């Protein structure tokens, strides 16, 4: 019974890590987009 609970916990942790990795990789900007520099004239 303890082994079954351990396997379920490991599967939940692995699934959570995969979801975090997938969401972290999906928010990358395309290569052609660059950031706009801040202008000091807007003060």
C-alpha positions as CSV (number, residue, x, y, z in Angstrom):
1,X,0.0,0.0,0.0
2,X,2.9,2.4,0.8
3,X,4.5,1.7,-2.6
4,X,1.3,2.6,-4.4
5,X,1.0,5.9,-2.6
6,X,4.7,6.6,-3.3
7,X,4.2,5.9,-7.1
8,X,1.1,8.2,-7.1
9,X,3.1,11.0,-5.4
10,X,6.0,10.7,-7.9
11,X,3.6,10.8,-10.9
12,X,2.0,13.9,-9.6
13,X,5.3,15.6,-9.1
14,X,6.6,14.6,-12.5
15,X,3.3,15.8,-14.1
16,X,3.5,19.1,-12.4
17,X,7.1,19.6,-13.5
18,X,6.2,18.8,-17.1
19,X,3.3,21.3,-17.0
20,X,5.7,24.0,-15.6
21,X,8.3,23.3,-18.3
22,X,5.7,23.4,-21.1
23,X,4.2,26.7,-19.9
24,X,7.7,28.2,-19.4
25,X,8.7,27.4,-23.0
26,X,5.5,28.7,-24.6
27,X,6.1,32.4,-23.7
28,X,9.2,33.0,-25.8
29,X,9.1,35.9,-28.2
30,X,9.8,35.4,-31.9
31,X,13.4,36.1,-33.1
32,X,12.5,39.2,-35.1
33,X,11.0,41.1,-32.2
34,X,13.3,43.4,-30.2
35,X,12.5,45.4,-27.1
36,X,11.9,49.2,-27.3
37,X,14.4,51.3,-25.4
38,X,13.0,53.6,-22.7
39,X,13.0,57.3,-23.5
40,X,14.0,59.9,-20.9
41,X,11.9,62.6,-22.5
42,X,8.7,61.1,-21.1
43,X,9.3,62.4,-17.5
